[in-house]
Amino acid sequence: MFHVGSLLMMGEYAMILSQQVMIFGWSKSEMLFWWR
């Protein structure tokens, strides 16, 4: 059973993680694009 606080923290953590992954993937693809 989840507490509301822990669920909120997990959601916030997932949002930050997905944001970092998106930025990382974007910069990676941009690097590949420039290196082509």
Rosetta blueprint (number, residue, H / E / L):
1 M L
2 F L
3 H L
4 V H
5 G H
6 S H
7 L H
8 L H
9 M H
10 M H
11 G H
12 E H
13 Y H
14 A H
15 M H
16 I H
17 L H
18 S H
19 Q H
20 Q H
21 V H
22 M H
23 I H
24 F H
25 G H
26 W H
27 S H
28 K H
29 S H
30 E H
31 M H
32 L H
33 F H
34 W H
35 W H
36 R L
